Amino acid sequence: MKLTVKQHEQVVFYLQHLDIDSQELFEEFYDHIVCSYEAQLQKEPELEIKTHIWHRLQPEFGGVGGFKKVIKKHEKAIGWNVSKRVFTTSLSAFKGINLLYSLGIFLAAWGLMATTQNLTIMVSLIIACFALPMAVVIHKHYQFKKSIRENEPGYYRNLRNSIIMTYSTISLYLLYNLGHLTYRSLDNHIEFNQLYTKVPLFQATLIGLAALYCYTMLTVMKHDFKTKLLTT
């Protein structure tokens, strides 16, 4: 059903009262309130949505405290679902037609490094694979904030984007430190120096892993994460 402006504001006020600040949970609770109100109107045509929220739904969830427990539970569920999706997406690169694409990328990288023996190309490709997801999520974050300023929906963050931003930040941090460690190891460990600078198979593996990370993050960004709303 379509709410009036006043009814919409009452629902938004209540959700803000519960400190629901993420898009996923805000929309999920909003839909739950509207659907339950629509169903209750069949029995009580004169029922106001404010009364329905405070005197019907809130006790159903166990009061404000019960509502907030459900909110925390669903935030954790969404965080787990994002992490699980990252893992399953990574594995999907080695299944079906994706396996052929992965093999093609690996062979192309192997051929490129065997032909050029140019470490600058390898490092540039790896950095690009790690930087691209960060650039995309920053762009999405900017668009999201712009949309919030224009539409004022009642929430101000997206859990999926926040989690992916964390993953990307940690990955870039690890890449920086790994690069620093590698640079120091080239002079101290001759065997590793030979492996890193002279073996195209090893170089192609590093590029392939970076490409896998890039594919995983970009794919996860397209997925919407929602959970079934429970009262317990």
N, C-alpha and C positions, 0 to 999 in steps of 0.2 A: 504494500500500500504506500501511497505518497503522503508524507506528513505535511502539515501546515508549517509555516516558518516558526510559529511559537512552539509547536510540538518538537520540531527539530532542535530548537535552541534548548528545550528542556532536557532532551536526551543528551545533547552535547555537554550541557552543564553537569549532568550526573556523571558522565564518563570522565570528565575532567576532575570532578570531585573525588573520583576513585584513583586519580593520578595515572590514568591510562594515556601514555604519550606516544605509543607506537602505532603506525598505520595498520599493521596486521591485526592487532588486538582491538584497536578502536573500531575498525570496520566489522570485526567478528561480533563484538558485543553490541554494536549498533544494530546489526541485522537481527541478532537474537532478540533484542528488546522490541524492535518493530514487528517481527513475526509473532512473538508471544502476545503483543498488544492487539494485533489484528485478530488472532484466534480468540482472545478474551472478549473482543467487541461483539462476537457472534452471540455471546451469552449476556453481556451487559452493554448494550448500545450507547449508554450515557457515560460510560467509564472514561475518565480523563487519563491521559498517558502519564501524567505526573503521579497520580494516585496508583496507577498500575506499577510504576517503577518502585516507588517508596514502600508501598504496602503489600505488593504481591511478589515482585521479582527479588527485591532485597532480602526478605525473609527466606525465599527459596534458596538463595545462595548462602544463607547463614549470616546475614547482616553484612556490614561494610568489611569486617574482618574476613568473613568467608569469601566475599568477592575478591579481596586482595590476595587471598591464598590461591584462588583459581587463576588470577592474573599472573602470579609468579610461576605457577605450574605451567601455564601455556607459554610464557616467555622462555622457560627452560626447554620446553618441548620444541619450540621453533628453533632455538639455538642448536639443539641436538639434531633436528631435521636438516639444518643447513650443513652441519659437519658431516652428517651421514650422506647427504647429496654430493658433497665434495669427494668423498671416498668412492661412492658408486659411479660417479661421473668419470673419475680417473680410471677405474676398472673398465668402463664401457669403451675406452679408447682401444682396448685389446680384444673387442668382441665384434663379430660380424663384419660388415663393410668398413667399420671404423678401424679394424685391424689392418686392412689394406692401405687406408690413408696414413695410419701411423708408420707402417713399414715404408711407404713411399717417402714420407718426410725424413725418416731415419736414413734411407739410402741416398736421398738427395743431399742431406747434410754430410754424409760420409763421402760422397763423391766430391762435394764442394771442398771439403777440408783436404782430401787426398790430392786434389788438383791444385789448390792455391797454397796450402800450408801457411795460411795467413791467420795468425791468432787474433788480429784485430777484428776480422770478420766474425770469428767464433764469439768473442767477448761481446761484440755489438749485438749479435743475434740473441744471446742469452739475456743481456740487459733489456732489449726490446721486448722479449717474451715476458719478463717480470714487470716491466714498466707499463705495458699496454693495459693489463687489467686494472692497475691503479689509476691510470688516466681515465678509463671508462667509468670506474666507480665514482671518481671525483666529479666527472661530468654529470652522472646520474644524481649525485648528491646535490649539485648546483641546481639542476632542473627541479629536483624535489623541493628544495628550499624556496625556489622561485614560485612554484605552484602553491606552496603553503602561504607565502606572502600574498598571493593574488586571491586565493580561494578561502583561506582561513578555515580549514576543515575541522580543527579542534585537536589535532595531533601535530607533532613536530619532528618525528624521526621514523625511519624505516629499519626494522630489525635486521632484515636481510642485508641491506646495504651497509649497516653498521658492522655486522659480523664479517662481511667480505672485506670491508675497509681494514678491519683488524688483521685478518689473514694476510692481506696485501702488504700492510705495514710491516708485520713480522717477517714476511718473506723477503722484502727488500732489505730489511735490517740484517737478516741472516746472509743474504747474498753479498752485502757489503763486507761483512766480517769474514765470510768464506773467501771472498776475493782477496782481502788483506792477508789472510792466513796463507792462501795459495802463493801470493807474491813473495812472502817471506820464506816459504818452503822451497821455492825454485832454486835458491842458492845453497840451501842447506842439505837438500836431498836430491842427489843426482838421478836416482831411479825415477822419482816422481817428476823431475824436470824433463826427462826423456819421454815419459808417458804423456805428460801434459802438452809438450811442444812438438812431439814427433809422431804420435800415434793417432791417425785419423779416426780409428774406431772409437777410441776413448773420447776424442773431441766431439764426434757425432753423437755419442751417448749423452754428453753434457747438454748439447743443443736439443736433443730429443726430450730430455727430462724438463728442460725449460719450456719447450713447446707444449708438453703435456700439462704443465702447470697453467700455462696461458689458456689452453683449451678448456681446462677444468673450471677456472674462475669465470671465464666469459660465458660458459654454458650455465653455470649455477646462477649467474646474474639474471638469466631469463626466466627463472622459475619463481612462481609465487608460493610462499609458504604459509599455509593456514592449518589450524588444528580444529578438531571437533570440539565445540564448546560444551564443557561438562559442568555440572553444578557441584561436584564433589572432587 
